[in-house]
C-alpha cells in the first residue's frame, strides 16, 4: 500500500516495485481487454494500460493522472498509449469510451463528496451510452488501517538494485471515515528517511451507491474480492463496484 500521488520522480520509480502485479491487476486487465476504448482515471505509472497493450489490445487506451512524475514512468514504457497530465477540469471527453477504471484504491483519495461528484461527472461525460465505470475502495468494516503499523516493514529493491524499506503509521485517532497516515522510505540512496503524509477516505457501500446514483450511474455488479466473490458488508476487504451509465 503506497500513495499513488508521488510528486517526486525518484519515489515514483519505486511505485511498481512496491506494488507488484497481482490479482487486482488481472481483474482489471480482463475488463480492459474486452473494451474497444478505455480510460484509466488516476493511471499512475500506467501499468494496467501497458499490460493491456502488451497483451494485444489494439484499441484506444488513455491514461489520466495529475502527477507528472508518475506519467514520466508511463510514457517511457508505453509511448503508444495516450497519457494525459491533469484531471477532468483540463480534459473534456464526451462519450468516447466504453470503459473507465480507477484502480489502486485511488477512489479513496477523493476526500469529500464534492470531489467524488466532480470525478463522477467527468467519468459519466467521457463514457458512451451504457458505458461502465469500475473501481474499488477498501471496506471500512475490515479496518485495514489497523495493519498500517511501523512494525510491518515492506522491503524491495529500487531501480538501481539498492534495498529500500517502507513503513506505514496511522497519525492520530481515526475520525469519521478519514484515515491519515505517514509512509517512511529508508534506503542507502538517501541521507535521511523520506516521509510522505496522506489521507484516505473509507466510504461504506451505501455512501458509494448514493453518490453514483446522484451522478447518473446504476450499480450492476459488486464484489468483495478480486475473484468476484460475493460482497459481504461486515467482512469483505474490498468494495469492488461495476457501475453503468443510466
C-alpha positions in Angstrom: 0.0 0.0 0.0 1.8 3.1 -1.3 0.5 6.6 -2.0 -0.1 6.9 -5.8 0.2 10.7 -5.8 4.0 10.9 -5.8 5.3 14.2 -7.0 8.9 13.0 -6.5 10.4 11.3 -9.6 12.7 9.1 -7.5 9.8 7.8 -5.4 7.6 7.3 -8.5 10.3 5.0 -9.9 9.7 2.8 -6.8 5.9 2.5 -7.3 5.8 -0.6 -9.4 8.4 -2.4 -7.3 6.4 -1.7 -4.1 3.1 -2.7 -5.8 3.9 -5.8 -7.9 1.3 -7.1 -10.4 -1.4 -9.1 -8.6 -4.9 -10.4 -8.7 -6.4 -6.9 -8.8 -4.4 -6.2 -12.0 -5.7 -9.4 -13.5 -9.2 -8.5 -12.7 -9.0 -5.1 -14.4 -7.0 -6.4 -17.3 -9.8 -8.9 -18.2 -12.2 -6.0 -18.3 -9.9 -3.7 -20.4 -9.2 -6.4 -23.0 -12.9 -6.6 -23.8 -13.5 -2.8 -24.3 -12.5 -1.0 -27.6 -11.8 2.3 -25.8 -10.7 2.6 -22.2 -10.0 5.5 -19.9 -7.8 4.8 -16.8 -8.6 7.6 -14.3 -5.6 8.1 -11.9 -3.5 5.8 -14.0 -0.3 6.3 -12.1 2.7 4.7 -13.8 0.3 3.3 -16.4 1.0 -0.4 -15.5 -2.5 -1.6 -16.4 -2.7 0.0 -19.8 0.9 -1.0 -20.6 -0.1 -4.5 -19.7 -3.2 -4.4 -21.9 -1.1 -3.2 -24.9 1.5 -5.9 -24.3 -1.4 -8.4 -24.1 -2.6 -7.4 -27.6 -5.2 -4.7 -27.0 -5.3 -2.7 -30.3 -7.9 -0.1 -29.4 -7.8 3.2 -27.7 -6.1 3.3 -24.3 -6.0 6.6 -22.4 -4.4 7.3 -19.0 -5.2 10.4 -16.9 -3.2 11.4 -13.9 -2.4 14.7 -12.1 1.1 13.5 -11.1 3.8 14.4 -13.7 6.3 12.1 -12.0 4.0 9.1 -12.5 3.4 9.9 -16.1 7.1 10.1 -16.8 7.3 6.4 -16.0 4.2 5.7 -18.1 5.3 7.5 -21.2 8.7 6.0 -21.2 7.4 2.4 -21.0 4.5 2.8 -23.5 4.6 5.7 -25.9 1.8 4.3 -28.0 -0.7 4.9 -25.2 -2.3 8.3 -24.8 -1.1 9.7 -21.5 -2.8 12.9 -20.2 -1.5 15.1 -17.4 -4.3 16.7 -15.4 -7.8 15.9 -14.3 -11.4 16.4 -15.6 -11.0 20.1 -15.3 -8.5 20.1 -18.1 -9.7 17.1 -20.1 -13.1 17.2 -21.7 -14.0 13.9 -23.3 -17.6 13.3 -24.5 -19.0 9.8 -24.9 -15.6 8.5 -26.2 -15.0 5.4 -24.0 -16.9 2.1 -23.3 -15.0 1.6 -20.1 -13.4 3.7 -17.4 -11.5 2.3 -14.5 -10.0 3.7 -11.3 -7.6 1.3 -9.7 -5.2 1.0 -6.8 -7.7 2.4 -4.3 -7.4 5.8 -6.0 -11.1 6.4 -5.3 -10.1 6.8 -1.6 -8.0 9.9 -2.4 -11.3 11.7 -3.1 -11.8 13.1 0.4 -15.1 15.0 0.1 -18.4 14.4 -1.6 -17.8 17.3 -3.9 -14.5 15.7 -5.0 -16.4 12.5 -5.8 -19.1 14.3 -7.7 -16.6 16.1 -9.8 -14.9 12.9 -10.8 -18.1 11.0 -11.4 -19.4 13.8 -13.6 -16.2 13.7 -15.7 -16.3 10.0 -16.0 -20.0 10.0 -17.0 -19.4 12.6 -19.6 -16.4 10.6 -21.0 -18.4 7.4 -21.3 -20.6 6.3 -24.2 -24.2 5.3 -23.5 -24.3 2.2 -21.3 -20.6 2.6 -20.6 -19.2 1.2 -17.4 -17.1 2.6 -14.6 -15.3 0.1 -12.5 -13.3 0.9 -9.3 -12.7 -0.3 -5.8 -12.4 1.1 -2.3 -11.5 -0.6 0.9 -14.4 -1.7 3.0 -14.3 0.3 6.3 -15.7 -2.7 8.2 -12.4 -4.6 7.6 -10.4 -1.7 9.3 -7.4 -2.2 7.1 -5.6 0.8 8.7 -5.1 -1.2 11.8 -2.4 -3.2 9.9 -0.5 0.0 9.0 2.0 0.0 11.8 5.7 0.7 11.8 6.5 -2.8 12.9 5.3 -4.1 9.4 8.3 -3.4 7.1 8.0 -3.8 3.3 11.3 -4.2 1.7 12.1 -4.1 -2.1 14.9 -3.5 -4.4 15.0 0.0 -6.0 15.6 0.7 -9.7 19.3 0.7 -9.1 19.2 -2.5 -7.1 19.7 -0.9 -3.7 17.4 -2.0 -0.8 14.5 0.2 0.2 12.3 -0.3 3.3 8.9 1.2 3.7 6.9 1.6 6.9 3.4 3.0 7.5 1.9 4.6 10.6 -1.5 6.0 11.3 -1.4 9.6 12.5 -3.6 10.3 15.5 -7.1 8.8 16.1 -9.3 7.8 13.2 -12.0 10.5 12.8 -15.1 9.5 10.9 -14.3 7.9 7.5 -10.9 9.5 7.1 -7.5 8.0 8.0 -4.3 10.0 7.9 -1.0 8.1 7.8 2.7 8.5 7.0 4.9 6.5 4.7 8.5 6.4 5.6 11.1 5.3 3.0 14.6 4.3 4.2 17.5 3.4 1.9 21.2 3.9 1.3 20.3 6.1 -1.7 19.1 8.8 0.7 21.0 10.6 3.5 17.8 10.6 5.7 14.5 8.9 5.6 11.9 10.2 3.1 8.5 10.8 4.7 5.1 11.4 3.0 1.8 12.1 4.6 -1.5 11.1 3.1 -5.2 10.9 4.0 -7.7 8.3 2.6 -11.4 8.1 2.9 -13.1 4.9 3.8 -16.6 5.2 2.4 -19.1 2.4 3.0 -21.0 0.8 0.1 -24.2 2.8 0.9 -22.4 6.1 0.6 -20.7 4.9 -2.7 -24.1 3.9 -4.1 -25.8 7.2 -3.2 -23.1 9.3 -4.9 -23.2 7.0 -8.0 -27.0 7.3 -8.2 -26.9 11.0 -8.0 -24.3 11.2 -10.8 -26.4 9.1 -13.2 -25.0 5.6 -12.6 -26.5 2.4 -11.5 -24.6 -0.4 -9.8 -24.8 -3.6 -12.0 -22.3 -5.7 -10.0 -20.4 -5.7 -6.7 -17.7 -8.0 -5.5 -15.9 -8.4 -2.2 -12.6 -9.7 -3.6 -10.6 -10.0 -6.9 -12.0 -13.4 -7.6 -15.5 -11.9 -8.0 -16.6 -13.3 -4.6 -19.9 -12.0 -3.1 -19.6 -8.7 -1.2 -20.3 -9.2 2.5 -20.7 -5.8 4.2 -19.4 -6.9 7.5 -16.3 -8.8 6.4 -15.2 -8.2 2.8 -11.9 -6.3 2.5 -12.9 -4.7 -0.8 -15.9 -3.0 -2.3 -15.4 -3.6 -6.0 -18.1 -1.7 -7.9 -19.2 -2.1 -11.5 -21.5 0.9 -12.4 -23.2 1.6 -15.7 -24.3 4.9 -17.2 -28.1 5.2 -16.9 
